[in-house]
Amino acid sequence: MKTFKSYIILLFLLPVICSCTKVVNLNLGNNTGKLVIEGNLTNVFGAQVVKLSENVPFSNTNTYPPVTGASVMVADAAGISYPFTETTPGTYTANPLAGISGGKYTMTVVTGSKTYTASSVMQAVIALDSLSSRDDDFNTSKHKKLVTVHYQDPAGVVNQYRFVMFVNKVQVKSIYAFNDDFNDGRAVAIDLRVNDSGDRDFGIYAGDTVTVEMQCIDKPIYTYWYTLMQQGDNGPGGGVTPADPPTNITPTSLGYFSAHTTQSRTIVVK
Amino acid sequence: MTKSLLSVFLFSLITLSAFAQKRHIISGTIKDASTGETLIGATIRVKELSSVGTATNNYGFYSLSVPDGNYTLLFTYIGYETISRPVSIQHDQAINLALSSKSDLQEVVISANRPNNDQIASPQMGVERLNMTQINQVPVVLGEKDILKTITLMPGVKSGGEGNSGFYVRGGASDQNLIMLDEATVYNASHLFGFFSTFNSDAIKDVSLYKGGMPAEYGGRLSSVLDIKMNDGNNKDFTVQGGLGLIASRLKVEGPLVKDKGSFMISARRTYIDFFLKASKDSTIKGSKLYFYDVNAKANYHFDDHNAIFLSGYFGKDVLGLKNLFGTNWGNSTGTVRFNHIFSSKLFSNTSVVFSNYNYAIQSFLSDNSFKATSQITDFNLKEDLQYTVGNNHRLKFGVNILHHSIAPGNITTDASSSFNAKSIEKRYGYENAAYVSDDWKVSDKLTILYGLRLSAFSLIGPGTFKTYDAAGKVADSASYASGASVKSYFNLEPRFSAGYQLNDASSVKVSYNRNTQNIHLLTNSTTSSPTDLYVMSSNNIKPEIADQVSAGWFRNFKDNLFEFSAELYYKWLQNQIDYKDGAQLIANQDVESQLTYGSGRAYGLELFLKKKYGRFNGWIGYTLSRTENKFAAINEGKYYPARQDRTHDLSVVGIYQLTKRWSFSGSFIYQTGSAVTYPTGKYNVGGLTTFSYSERNGYRKPANNRLDIGATLEGKQHKRYHSSWTFSIYNVYAHRDPYSITFRDSKTIPNTTEAAETSIFATQIPSITWNFKF
């Protein structure tokens, strides 16, 4: 539904306004050196990864100091613990394992003198049926394409999804998080729109190889991604006032721990 | 109880006045000589008794009590010839008069009007009256003269920014303004996302904005009342007037139904921005719809000197359509029936039945994503207002108000092939009732007190299922109610008080206190207004918003009232303010109240205003120094933080210069501190994306906004049958960039870094030209 709001705004702003964008220098504050935890556990048998790093000032390059020497483990509901070892600085991996749908997993990270914990429930696998592509409704003159994901949402249960899209193996810098508030039990088709305020030509064109990963996520993780998605939409029309998204980690740190299912499909756009 | 108190109060006033000197009442209606329009706020004074005077009410009616004797009455109204009329008072008298507009006398309005010192003499403070002549001369974007944009040039009123017609009064949020068109609430006062207001200035007679010291007859919103009255229609002659502009055209027809007894007025306007879309190379944009239109209509009939009926209505719609993919429309409609009855020269009554509606629809036609979503809010309002003149020292106003709200928050319909489900959110019903009494008491020649009390009673009623949520947003309790059953009621007493002490003919000091409550709240989680913004009523979870305001002011006129100066200080406490939680889902959400969090606020400031009222050159300078802060337990660690509408400095300068009979020029300049925004204080990487981290809410400022607009009007040569004029304007003369949004993103040019990019809407001059005609 939100997409439609941005439709309205786009439509109005395109013709009337010389909406001019320019890069500006801002004197931003500096509240850095804070711990960032990114923990993922999937249903695919393999090395599961927890990454620890610190945030940096806005003006720095996008390189984030790793947090080394931490103790990381994940336990399942039966109390079995899976220790993670630091393979490269800041990256902690466990021996190959797979999460099971319905299972509750608890991550524990001990770094410095603090212990952080977070729990997440692996959701049931909902099949990603297919991807399709068609001409974009906007920018028809540029012959941009639009990729749509298709899946059958199960009726009567609450589901949350996150999609990650790669165009020619490069991740698209947009967040796609949806729930079934408006389409519970339906055959769902969702357009994954690609916007880049810095590059109007950026998009998907015929011949591109597009891969979409579908994750079935639990509610707290949905709220995490949905909040980030809303804030990303701060172009014309005004996004929401930004804040750090609500995390499932206690005590509060940046980042999240997500136990989710994963599956991918790839198409070559015609 | 209230009733018996009231009668004791009335009785004592009546007996008091009975012992006074033998007095009689002069009453009547003041009209415009050429159109028969009643004049609101025309003043009537007695030359021989400097302390005796009054002004006409919203229906042009006045009532004045004087001791028996011979006097000269002076009838004045800005821009009109003053009439002085000798009278001999031995019994009650009706004096109905028509004043001639100076422009009708084919004279440039440069001669000093009869000076008046209303601002000094009246106890009312915190009020801005705008006269249509001034509104018409202030330059605005794309040449569409605009009441709301002009209002934001007054001190204490801040604009929501470019592309946003929301306005903030003394720190209040934009939904805390009660906007009334002929007494009907207008829920969305903007067209096309705020680039235009819903008020077509052709159809408007009078605009008053109350910022503080709110009279007791107004209630229901915390911050301000914007009371807009439509023209009644010319009851002497048929006239047609209109304008052709670059993006919009207007047409107004008015004339007598029965000469001198009844008249009508119809005014319509339509924009055609979508013609510009045709120029687009993009076939989807080319096939799009984008326009709005609105119609104001009014008719009145005066049965005799004591009875008159008025019918007025407004209908407006915005339509946007993206070829055959997507469409949306939204609009307000209002209707008002009013009956004026003059019981006696002392007692004036107005009865109104008011209807108001706002709705929107969003429709998608894409085969696998088709749906139609609608939402609406409908009000029925019954009002009875009475004005009673008791002696010369008391003027009473009292009345009751029964207002029924029904809100349909969201209704989604789909077809079988759609991805979406049909969904309907329960309708909500409520009554907002009020009774008030106020007295304008002239204690002495120097001191006047306006005091009153308003009782507001709000009830949320069934049918439906009503839930109570705990602080975490979980359902704590749920109960079903039958149709009409009371779910939750709130009663509030709202004292209102203003006092004015006149130091001398040219200066006075005033103080005021008022409490206001609000039971209907706007939920929005975007930083600008949107047609899909949602209204909710007070409930088990949402308590009535309460504001208490104190203000004090010094008023001084110079040079025989040619210059008006005022300085006002205010402090406002706000309780039960509403914000949404992070990640809130507000659209078509049955549990929307679980997404809210509650806090408090405070606002204070100093407003300075200097106005030159008459002459070849006139205009004003307004300056406000203020602070507005919110406090929510869940935000900013529970500390006060600047509200979005906080602007430290706000300066407006407006000048209008009549060069010759035919040429006039105008200019307006604004400067205001940038709005409070939240910027990142760090960055990190999650999910493969650069993500920003934040510290305090609204801890940064956008750059200050400043802009100069100029306009010119060329009046056509005088013809017997018709009149025409050209207006030219340039918006944003020195092409200032006012950042509309700032985006933080990965840089394209320097890999592996981030940058801030600002987007502005009107970064160039916007010229416009309009041709106006009248015959």
Interface residues (C-beta under 8 A of the other chain):
Chain A: M1 K2 F4 K5 Y7 I8 I9 L11 F12 L13 L14 P15 V16 I17 C18 S19 C20 T21 K22 V23 V24 N25 L26 L28 G29 N30 N31 T32 K34 V36 E38 S53 E54 N55 V56 P57 F58 N60 T61 N62 T63 Y64 D137 F138 N139 T140 S141 T148 V164 Q171 K173 I175 D181 F182 N183 D184 G185 R186 A187 V188 A189 I190 D191 S197 G198 D199 T223 Y224 W225 Y226 T227 L228 Q230 N234 G235 P236 G237 G238 G239 V240 T241 P242 A243 D244 P245 P246 L254 G255 Y256
Chain B: L192 F193 I273 F276 L277 A279 S280 K281 D282 S283 T284 I285 S288 L290 L320 L322 K323 L325 F326 T328 I362 S364 D368 N369 F371 A373 I412 S418 S419 F420 N421 K423 N525 S526 T527 T528 S530 P531 T532 D582 G583 Q585 I587 A588 N589 I635 R644 V677 T678 Y679 P680 T681 G682 K683 Y684 N685 V686 G687 G688 L689 T690 T691 F692 S693 Y694 S695 R697 N698 G699 Y700 R737 P739 Y740 S741 I742 T743 F744 R745 D746 S747 K748 N752 T753 T754 E755 A756 A757 E758 T759 S760 I761 F762 A763 T764
